[in-house]
Amino acid sequence: MRRVDLPAPLPAGSRILHIGLPKTGTSALQASFHAAREELGRRGVDYVSRGANPLSAARFAAGTATGDTARLERRWDRLAEDFRTSTAAHVVLSSEGFSGAAPDRVAWIGDRLGGEATVVVTLRPVAALLPSIWQQALRRGGLESFEEWLAGVLDPAHPHAANIRRYDPAAIIASWGRRFGEDRLVFVCGDPGDPGDRMLNHRTFESLLGIDGVLELQPVLNSSPPYPEIEMLRHFNLANGRGGEDGELWTRVLRRTARRMGDAPPSGAGTAKVRVPRWAAERINEQARESIAALEASAATVVGDPAHLLVDPADHPVETTAPDQVTVVSAGWFADTVARLAVDEVEERAARKVRRLERKVARLAERRRTTTTLDDASARDLLLALARRARRRSRRGR
């Protein structure tokens, strides 16, 4: 392990692949890169994704995507080609979606990106991340209480253990280091208790790129809801049975509801946050010590102090009790938000279907090399009528 305060600048022609990890300041870093595109371009840096975070394409590359895989594959192909063929002095690609890749998929990603790359991994204490990871599970329809979920996550033989396996530096070194070389891995270990380390991710990338003062913090809303409101979300899942046949729709609705609940909670919402209990903090520290040993034994570069992956168990409660009440204001806000977002999702789904049908009609017309005919006009009229009917039905459900 080479431990440094900041890494040395990479030579011209270098490529940087940032694979997260999730909940380690990735959104803030990506927002800063996205906002500084023009200035970065003037400094010879190409941030290749079109948006701040090409998450769906990265998940496809990692083999963890769901949905329209043909469309995602096209996105990934464009992204990989842009990264591979850019002529900029430095090329950067960032998404936590890559971190979910299995070892064979890591090798495939490396081959598709071409050449060599420096792989950057941002870390935080796992004990600080578990409440957010549990809440993500609830947004996907999860039913377990925090204590039940924790017991599974911290049992290596339990399927839930996969939720934190990607946070193990030893596994990252074994898979990403094998393909890209351990000496091309950079781990960033900031101090969660030091406000000055809030910018460590940004300063690390600026140092690697040989620039200064370009990446500035951007307003990013990604806060966790209070514990009582999270429990309300879980009990909605219990009552709703994971959404039944409309599971995908409800997953999208609950994800958006929880985001609004965290970023702009209703007046009268609870203030208690989810805390990892002491027994879990102690067990996580045992795993963190193994992670630190793996880093020390590697040829990777570590920015900061890997000891920051440990937490003080005394700062965690001996016992935790899930809230069983919310205010009527929160309950009313939750019911109204879920209903409105569900209607919005139905309307958007109907609109997407209409657009897909319209594209199919246009492609058929192009293949036949015809101008607009009465039959084509009738098809478009039919599509518009279907869209209007879908909107009327969704409004009746308001």
Secondary structure by P-SEA (a helix, b strand, c coil): cccccccccccccbbbbbccccccaaaaaaaaaaaaaaaaaaaccccccccccaaaaaaaaacccccaaaaaaaaaaaaaaaaacccccbbbbbbcccccccaaaaaaaaaaaccbbbbbbbbccccccaaaaaaaaaaacccccaaaaaaaaaccccccccccccccaaaaaaccccccccccbbbbbcccccccccaaaaaaaaaaacccccccccccccccccaaaaaaaaaaaaaacccccaaaaaaaaaaaaaaaaaaccccccccccccccaaaaaaaaaaaaaaaaaaaaccbbbcccccccccccccccccccccccccaaaaaaaaaaaaaaaaaaaaaaaaaaaaaaaaaaaaaaaaacccccaaaaaaaaaaaaaaaaaaaaaaaac
